[in-house]
Amino acid sequence: MDDLIDAARDIQDRAHVPYSGYTVGAALETDDGEVFVGCNLENANFSNSLHAEEVAIAEAVKNGHHEFSRLAVSSGRRDGVTPCGMCRQTLTEFCDGDLEIVCDEGDDVSAYTLGELLPDTITQETLE
């Protein structure tokens, strides 16, 4: 299996999911090959919960990265989970529509581009 998927699987052990029990890990690769990981962190009110993709991109941006090539997402169920709409919009803030998103299905993966998952998104140009 791909190293990026493995990284997304490995970080799930650190997820904080006392309410849903649904672990998610994300691994975001920069254009220069560095990988930043994130896992979901639930909060009792749910609206303050952090998604794995958000945590990974926040870590990358915090470390000075703004160009990304791939994102892998994996859940403990290996059900091919894709980033939610909120995470897709956050990714759009930092990534082009051609960002490759690989989703873990256990023995296989699904691959999409960010543009396929979120066409006609809100961007800085939209607001101008």
ROSEGU-896045 format. One record per residue: residue in one letter; x negated, y, z of N, C-alpha, C, O in turn. Coordinates in steps of 0.05 Angstrom, whole numbers, plus 5000, padded with zeros to 4 digits. Layout:
<rs>
aXYZXYZXYZXYZ/...
</rs>
This chain:
<rs>
m498349765000500050005000498250255000495950235008/d499250464991497850724989497050825016498450805036/d494650945018493651055043495451275054495651305079/l496751425037498551635046501051525060501851625081/i502051315049504351175062503451055088504851075108/d501050935089500050825114499851045135500450995158/a498851275128498651495147501451575158501751635182/a503451585140506151655148507251435167508751495186/r506651185161507550965179506150985206507450955227/d503551035206502051035231502951245251503051205275/i503651485241504351705258507051665272507651795292/q508651485261511251435273511151345302512951385318/d508851225310508551145338508651375357509051335381/r508151615347508151855364510752005364511052205378/a512751905348515352045347516652045374516451855390/h518152255379519752285404522652265395523852465387/v523852025398526551985387528351845408529451625402/p528651955432530251825452533251815447534651655460/y534251965428537051975422537951805399539851655400/s536451825377537151665353535651405350536651215339/g533251405361531551165357530451145329529250945322/y530951345312530151345284527551485280527451735278/t525351335278522751465275522251535246523051385227/v520951765242520151855215517251965217516552105236/g515651885197512951995195512652115168513752015148/a511052325166510352455141507352495139506152565159/a506352465115503452525110503352705085504252625064/l502152935089501953135068499053165059497353215076/e498653125033495853135023495453405009497053494993/t493253535017492553795004491253744977490453514971/d491053954961489753924935486853834937485753714919/d485553894960482753804963482553534978480353464985/g484753394981484653124992484953095022484952865032/e485253305037485553285066488453205071490253295057/v488953055092491652955098492453055126490953035145/f494853165128496053255153498553095157500153055139/v498952995182501252825188503052965208502353145222/g505552865208507552965227509552745233509952565216/c510852765256512952575263515352735274515052965281/n517652605274520052755284519952765314519052585328/l520952995324521053055353523853145360524553375355/e525452965372528153035378528353195404526753175422/n530553355404531253515428534053445435535653385417/a534753465460537453385469539653535454541853435451/n539153785445541253935431541153885401542754005386/f539353715392538953645364538253875345536653845327/s539454115348538854335330535954435333534854555315/n534754385356531954455360529954235353527554265358/s530954015343529253795335527453875312528254045295/l525053765311523253815289523053565272522953345282/h523053605246522853385227519853335220518253515221/a519253085213516553005208515253175186512853255189/e516653235165515553395143514853675152512853785144/e516653795169516054065180513554065197511954245195/v513253855213510953845231508353815214506353945220/a508453655193506053615176505353875162502953945161/i507254005150506654245135505754475154504054635147/a506954485177506054695197503154645205501654835207/e502454395209499654335216497754415194495654525199/a498554355169496854415146496454715143494254815140/v498654865144498555155140497055275163495455465159/k497455175188496055285211493055255207491455415217/n492255055192489355005187488355125161486255065151/g489955305150489155465127489655345099488655445080/h491255135098491855015072494555115061496455155075/h494555165035496955265022497455134995499255214980/e495854934987496254804962496354504967494454384979/f498454374958498954094964499553934939500654034920/s498853674940499153504917501253284921502753214903/r501353174946503152954950504152954979502853054997/l506552844983507752795009508852515010510152424992/a508152375031509352105036511152125060510452245080/v513451995058515351985080516051695086516551545067/s516151625111516751355119518451355144517951515162/s520351185146521851145171521350865181520350695167/g521950825207521650565219523250355205522650115206/r525350435192527150245178526150185149527150005136/r524150335140523150305112525450315092525550145074/d527150505095529650525079529450735057531550805045/g527050825050526751005028527651295034528351445016/v527751365060528651625068527151845052524751825048/t528652045044527552285031527652515050529252515069/p526152725045526452965061529253075060530553075039/c530253185082532953295083532853565068530753665060/g535153685065535353945050533654165063532354315049/m533754175090532254385104529254345099527754535094/c528254095100525454045095524754095066522554195061/r526554035048526054095020525654395015523854475001/q527354555028527054845026524454935038523055115027/t523654825061521154905074518754835055516954985052/l518854595044516754515025516554705001514354764992/t518854794992518954974969517555234975516455364957/e517455315000516055565008513055545002511755744997/f512055295003509155255001508255084977505955074971/c510154954964509454764943511054824917513254924918/d509854754895511154774869513154544866513154354881/g514854564846516854364841515654094832516953894833/d513054094824511853844816510453694838509153494833/l510753784864509753634886510853354885513353314884/e509153154886510052874886510852794914509352844933/i513252684917514252584943514752284940516252194923/v513252134957513351844956514851744981514151825003/c516851584978518551495000518351195003518551034984/d517851115028517250835035519750665035521650725050/e519650455020521850255019520949985028522149775021/g518849975044517749715054515649615036513349685037/d516449435018514549314999514249484974512549414956/d515749694971515749864947516050154956516550214979/v515850334937516350624942518150734920518250634898/s519450954927520851114908519251374905518051464924/a519051474881517551724877519251934863520751864845/y519052174872520552394862518752634860516452634871/t519652844847518353104850520153274867522553224870/l518953474880520553664896522753794879524953834889/g522053854854524053984836526353794831528653894827/e525953534829528153354825529953344850532353324847/l528753354873530253334898531653594905533753594919/l530553824896531754084902531454264878529754434877/p533254224858533154404834534354674841535954704860/d533554874826534655144829534555244858536555354869/t532255214870531955294898531655594902531255744883/i531955674927531555954934528555994938527255854953/t527456194923524656254925524356554929526356704930/q521956644933521456934935522457084911523557304913/e522156964887523057094863526157114863527257314853/t527556924874530456934876531357174892533357304886/l529857234913530557454931529957734921530957924931/e528257744900527358004890529258134871528858354861/
</rs>
